[in-house]
Amino acid sequence: MARLNFKAGTLAAPLPAVMVSVGDMENSNIITVAWTGILSSDPPRTYISVRPSRFSHGMLMEKREFVINLTNEALALATDYVGVYTGAKVDKFEKCGLTKAESHEVSAPTIAEAPVSLECKVFDVIHSGTHDIFMADIVNVSCDESLLDEKGRICFERAKLIAYSHGEYYSLGRKLGKFGYSTDKKNRSTEKRAPKQNKKSRSGKDGTKK
């Protein structure tokens, strides 16, 4: 199949659609972020990319703390709203009916309705073109207790998380497999394998048949 080339652009997809809460319990705001991810597992580190023109940017620079609140289908409308309107004019917690909960390790509030929340402390800020990248240590994780199984493991499949892809929100689809499932012989038995070459017709280094 032929491939087409386009000029360089931010065409990675899908992306997480998270609500990032900033500030403190008295003066706070929420911003929707899709440009976020994991930097390191040990120590656990993450990042968010935010335009300097955003209202939340000043709070981030001042407090150097934030909470990444994962979002689900029930929060899809609120996730979009807090990404459209500015906190300079709207109390997004009140407008969206969201509840401020005190975080365990940071001053920024946790969104109580979020299925999973990551509390973060900034260790560096990189100015990168149109955005500033706030790199942070994940210092605490909280979740809705209904997501835990009998072993205390967070069952993300219960959360009904959503993703963002070029202006549109999607609920996650069906599970295709789990980490390492490609090593299961039952799964690999259906793979297309290249036909074995006949020993009498192997190609030499110069392309001739041996």
Protein Blocks (a to p, Z undefined) as FASTA:
>chain_A
ZZdddddddfbccdddddddehjfklgcddddfbgcdfbfbdcdddddddfkbmklmmmm
mnopacdddddfklmmmmmmmmmpcfklbcfklmnopacdddfkbmbdcdfklmbdcddd
dfbdcdehjbccdddddfbdcddfklpcfkopacfklnopacdeehiacdddddfbdehk
lmpmklmmmpccdddddfklcccfkopaZZ
